[in-house]
Amino acid sequence: MLRSLSLMIAALIAAPALTVNADARPQKAVRNHAPPVKDCTRINGRSGYYGNPWCTPSQQRAWDRATSRRGRR
């Protein structure tokens, strides 16, 4: 009697952990990237299209990625 009572109590305790939420859907991971600190807008010059001479290549890539993400929204 005591054994069956303890099994029923254990089953009642474990039951909420085993239930599946019907509203649960797989969600896409959201990445919140901080915007680049430096404005690396590309410059158009007299003889063509230039990058920004005051930005390093890594800063320029970060700026370009941020502006393309901004355009998709």
JOFEN-V547689 format. One record per residue. N is the residue number from 0. RES is the residue in three letters. PHI is phi in degrees with one decimal (NA if undefined). NEAR is the number of other ideal C-beta (glycine too) atoms within 12 Angstrom. D_CENTER is the distance of its C-alpha to the mean C-alpha in whole Angstrom. Layout:
BEGIN
n,res,phi,near,d_center
N,RES,PHI,NEAR,D_CENTER
N,RES,PHI,NEAR,D_CENTER
END
This chain:
BEGIN
n,res,phi,near,d_center
0,MET,NA,7,53
1,LEU,-66.0,8,51
2,ARG,-65.8,9,49
3,SER,-67.9,10,48
4,LEU,-65.2,11,47
5,SER,-68.0,12,45
6,LEU,-67.6,13,43
7,MET,-66.8,14,43
8,ILE,-64.8,13,41
9,ALA,-63.9,13,39
10,ALA,-67.0,14,38
11,LEU,-67.4,13,37
12,ILE,-71.9,12,35
13,ALA,-81.5,12,33
14,ALA,-60.2,12,33
15,PRO,-63.7,10,30
16,ALA,-72.5,11,28
17,LEU,-94.2,10,28
18,THR,-73.8,9,28
19,VAL,-107.2,10,25
20,ASN,-76.0,9,23
21,ALA,-69.6,6,24
22,ASP,-85.2,6,21
23,ALA,-71.4,8,19
24,ARG,-127.8,8,17
25,PRO,-65.3,5,14
26,GLN,-114.2,7,11
27,LYS,-76.0,6,8
28,ALA,-68.1,6,5
29,VAL,-107.1,6,3
30,ARG,-106.4,8,2
31,ASN,-102.5,7,5
32,HIS,-90.9,11,8
33,ALA,-72.5,9,11
34,PRO,-66.2,15,14
35,PRO,-60.5,23,16
36,VAL,-76.3,11,19
37,LYS,-99.3,17,22
38,ASP,-80.7,17,23
39,CYS,-113.0,26,24
40,THR,-62.1,19,25
41,ARG,-70.7,20,27
42,ILE,-111.8,16,31
43,ASN,-92.1,11,33
44,GLY,-106.2,11,37
45,ARG,-63.8,7,40
46,SER,-107.4,6,40
47,GLY,140.4,9,37
48,TYR,-97.3,10,33
49,TYR,-113.6,16,32
50,GLY,-83.0,20,29
51,ASN,-96.1,23,29
52,PRO,-68.7,14,31
53,TRP,-96.3,15,30
54,CYS,-116.6,22,26
55,THR,-76.1,15,26
56,PRO,-58.8,13,24
57,SER,-68.6,13,21
58,GLN,-66.7,22,21
59,GLN,-65.4,24,22
60,ARG,-63.5,19,19
61,ALA,-63.5,23,16
62,TRP,-65.3,26,18
63,ASP,-63.3,21,18
64,ARG,-63.5,19,15
65,ALA,-66.2,23,14
66,THR,-71.6,19,17
67,SER,-70.9,12,16
68,ARG,-65.2,17,13
69,ARG,-65.2,13,15
70,GLY,-72.7,9,17
71,ARG,-77.2,8,15
72,ARG,-79.3,7,14
END
